[in-house]
Amino acid sequence: MKSVSLNVFPRVLSRRGGVKKLRATGRVPAVIYGRSKKPQNLEVGTKDLDNLIHHSVSENLLVDLSIKDDARPKRLALVQEVQHHALSGHVLHVDFHEVAENEKVTIMVPVETVGEAVGVKTGGGVLEHVLFKLKVRALPKDLPEFIQVDVSKLEIGQAIHIGDIQSPSGTEILGDAHISVIAVAAPITEAQEAAEAAAAAAPGEVEMIKEKKDEEGAVSATAAKGAKPGEKTADKGAEKAPEKGAEKAVDKGAEKKSEKKK
């Protein structure tokens, strides 16, 4: 992987208000980690950073940082993370990870397919990406931007595993050799599509549980919605009306008897 030169500056204002002022001047806050040293706050020109990202063919970027007034003229680093604004897409913050030219590093590298699988072209199969990235270990200069996998010979039911992929020069691909990376699956039949549709239309477990509760006498949302308007009001009125009427009748009868005795 070729390194790209990038001019950065030490950052003085690190608080929230300072970061807003920094972005207003056309610079982005950044920080550099690694190499057993304390993290250092930096700032990068927005245009320089946009050019670096837009002209890159891979998400992995190796940069030669030239920090103004720094003791070392250049510091080799990988772009660890780039934070973007959710709506505008503007870069908000950048993390750099400092590395050494003579020390191996481990990163995740994208997988790209080459060719058209025979099982897809003639058999109507479906090409499946089981892994979109592979873990790779190498010296910074030997790190690949992506790994190409030729899938043209794949038949239906066949797969390419990690152990089948040849590592680029000076690079080691890590992981279980038996794990599939790319595979060709058989096409879905009409019967399978119908079965999946029927399974999706079948009642779920939640509905069955609600019905069971209703049978046991528990009040549920389903039972409440199914009740006819006025049923509960009529029941309550029927229970309360006789009791109140009975009490009044008894009281009046008792009053009349007491008056006759007098």
C-alpha positions in Angstrom: 0.0 0.0 0.0 1.4 3.3 -1.0 1.5 6.1 1.6 0.1 9.6 0.8 1.5 12.8 2.2 -0.8 14.8 4.4 0.0 18.1 6.2 -1.5 18.4 9.7 -1.2 20.9 12.6 -1.1 20.5 16.4 -4.5 21.4 17.9 -4.6 23.9 20.7 -8.4 24.4 21.2 -9.8 21.0 22.2 -13.0 21.9 24.0 -16.4 21.8 22.4 -16.5 25.6 21.6 -13.0 25.3 20.2 -14.0 22.5 17.9 -16.8 24.5 16.5 -14.5 27.5 15.8 -12.0 25.1 14.2 -14.6 23.7 11.8 -15.6 27.2 10.9 -12.1 28.0 9.7 -12.1 25.0 7.3 -10.2 22.5 9.4 -11.3 19.2 11.0 -10.3 17.9 14.4 -8.1 14.8 14.6 -6.1 12.7 17.0 -3.2 10.3 16.6 -2.7 7.2 18.7 -0.2 4.3 18.9 3.5 3.7 19.2 3.3 3.6 23.1 2.9 7.4 23.2 0.2 9.7 24.5 -2.5 10.6 22.0 -1.9 14.0 20.4 -4.7 16.3 19.2 -4.3 17.5 15.6 -6.3 19.4 13.0 -6.5 18.8 9.3 -7.6 21.0 6.4 -11.0 20.0 5.2 -10.1 20.2 1.5 -6.9 18.2 2.0 -8.8 15.5 3.8 -11.7 15.3 1.2 -9.1 14.9 -1.6 -7.4 12.1 0.3 -10.7 10.2 0.8 -12.2 10.8 -2.6 -9.1 9.8 -4.6 -8.6 6.6 -2.5 -9.5 3.3 -4.1 -9.8 1.6 -0.7 -11.2 2.4 2.7 -7.7 1.7 4.2 -5.4 4.7 3.9 -1.7 4.9 4.8 -0.5 8.4 5.3 2.8 10.2 5.9 1.8 12.9 8.4 3.8 16.1 8.4 3.0 17.8 11.7 4.0 21.4 11.9 6.7 22.2 14.5 7.0 18.5 15.4 10.4 17.0 16.3 10.0 14.3 13.6 9.5 15.5 10.1 7.0 12.7 9.2 5.0 10.1 11.1 3.6 7.0 9.3 0.0 6.3 10.2 -3.2 4.4 9.2 -6.5 6.2 9.0 -8.3 4.3 11.8 -11.7 6.0 11.7 -13.5 8.8 9.9 -16.6 10.2 11.5 -19.2 11.8 9.1 -22.2 14.0 9.8 -25.4 11.8 9.5 -27.2 14.3 7.2 -24.6 16.4 5.4 -21.9 13.7 5.1 -19.2 16.2 6.1 -16.2 14.9 8.0 -16.4 15.6 11.7 -13.4 13.9 13.1 -10.5 11.6 12.1 -8.5 9.1 14.1 -4.9 8.2 13.0 -3.1 5.1 14.2 0.7 5.5 14.1 2.7 2.5 12.8 6.3 1.7 12.1 7.7 0.7 8.7 9.4 -2.4 10.1 6.6 -3.7 12.3 3.7 -5.8 11.0 0.1 -4.6 11.5 -3.3 -6.3 11.2 -6.2 -4.7 9.4 -9.5 -5.8 7.7 -9.3 -5.7 3.9 -12.3 -5.7 1.5 -12.9 -8.7 -0.7 -13.6 -8.1 -4.4 -14.8 -10.8 -6.9 -13.5 -11.2 -10.4 -15.4 -13.0 -13.2 -18.9 -14.6 -13.4 -19.5 -17.9 -11.7 -20.5 -20.8 -14.0 -23.2 -21.8 -11.5 -24.7 -18.4 -11.8 -24.3 -18.0 -15.6 -25.6 -21.4 -16.7 -27.3 -22.8 -13.7 -29.2 -19.8 -12.4 -27.5 -20.0 -9.0 -27.0 -17.1 -6.6 -23.5 -15.8 -5.8 -23.3 -15.3 -2.0 -20.7 -13.2 -0.2 -20.2 -14.9 3.1 -17.4 -12.6 4.2 -17.0 -9.1 2.8 -13.6 -8.5 4.6 -10.6 -10.6 5.5 -8.1 -10.1 8.3 -4.7 -9.5 6.9 -1.3 -9.1 8.6 1.7 -7.5 6.9 4.2 -4.6 7.0 2.5 -1.2 6.4 4.0 -0.9 2.9 2.9 -4.5 2.0 -0.8 -4.1 3.0 -3.2 -4.7 0.1 -5.9 -2.2 -0.6 -8.3 -5.1 -1.4 -8.1 -8.8 -2.1 -9.4 -10.1 -5.4 -11.1 -13.6 -5.6 -11.7 -15.2 -9.0 -15.2 -16.9 -8.9 -15.5 -17.9 -12.6 -15.1 -21.7 -11.9 -17.6 -21.9 -9.1 -20.5 -24.4 -9.7 -23.7 -24.5 -7.7 -23.0 -25.8 -4.2 -19.3 -24.9 -4.4 -17.5 -22.3 -2.3 -14.1 -20.6 -1.9 -12.7 -20.8 1.6 -10.1 -18.7 3.3 -7.5 -21.5 2.8 -8.2 -21.4 -1.0 -7.2 -17.7 -1.4 -3.6 -17.0 -2.2 -2.1 -14.2 -0.1 -0.5 -11.2 -1.8 3.2 -11.0 -1.6 4.4 -10.3 1.9 0.9 -10.7 3.3 -0.7 -13.3 5.6 -4.4 -13.9 5.6 -5.6 -14.8 9.1 -8.6 -16.9 10.0 -9.9 -20.5 9.9 -9.0 -22.0 6.5 -12.3 -23.9 6.3 -14.5 -20.8 6.6 -16.3 -19.9 3.3 -15.8 -16.5 1.7 -17.7 -16.8 -1.5 -20.3 -19.5 -2.4 -22.8 -20.3 -5.1 -26.3 -21.3 -3.8 -29.0 -23.1 -5.8 -31.8 -21.0 -7.1 -35.0 -20.8 -5.0 -37.9 -22.9 -6.5 -41.5 -21.8 -6.6 -42.4 -24.4 -4.0 -39.8 -22.9 -1.6 -41.2 -19.4 -2.2 -44.7 -20.6 -1.5 -43.6 -22.3 1.7 -41.8 -19.1 2.8 -44.9 -17.0 2.1 -47.2 -19.5 4.0 -44.8 -19.4 7.0 -44.8 -15.6 7.0 -48.6 -15.5 6.9 -49.0 -18.1 9.7 -50.1 -16.7 13.2 -47.2 -16.0 15.5 -46.6 -17.2 19.0 -47.7 -13.9 20.6 -51.3 -14.3 19.2 -51.5 -17.8 20.4 -50.5 -16.7 23.9 -53.2 -14.0 24.0 -55.8 -16.5 23.0 -54.7 -18.8 25.7 -55.0 -16.1 28.3 -58.5 -15.2 27.1 -59.6 -18.8 27.6 -58.2 -18.8 31.2 -60.3 -15.7 32.0 -57.5 -13.1 31.9 -58.4 -9.7 30.3 -56.2 -9.0 27.2 -56.0 -6.4 24.5 -57.5 -8.8 22.0 -60.5 -9.6 24.2 -61.1 -6.0 25.0 -61.2 -5.0 21.3 -63.6 -7.9 20.6 -66.1 -6.9 23.2 -69.4 -5.3 22.0 -70.1 -1.7 22.8 -72.1 -1.3 26.0 -71.6 -4.9 27.3 -69.5 -3.9 30.3 -71.7 -0.9 31.1 -74.9 -3.0 31.0 -73.3 -5.6 33.3 -72.2 -3.1 35.8 -75.6 -1.3 35.8 -77.4 -4.6 36.2 -75.3 -5.5 39.3 -75.6 -2.1 41.0 -79.3 -1.3 40.2 -80.9 -4.2 42.1 -78.8 -3.6 45.2 -79.7 0.1 45.4 -83.4 -0.6 44.7 -83.5 -3.3 47.4 -82.0 -1.1 50.0 -84.5 1.7 49.4 -87.4 -0.8 49.5 -86.3 -2.2 52.8 -85.8 1.3 54.4 -89.2 2.5 53.3 -90.9 -0.6 54.6 -89.2 -0.3 57.9 -90.3 3.4 58.2 -94.0 2.6 57.6 -94.0 -0.2 60.2 -92.5 2.1 62.8 -95.2 4.8 62.1 -98.1 2.3 62.5 -96.8 1.1 65.9 -96.6 4.7 67.1 
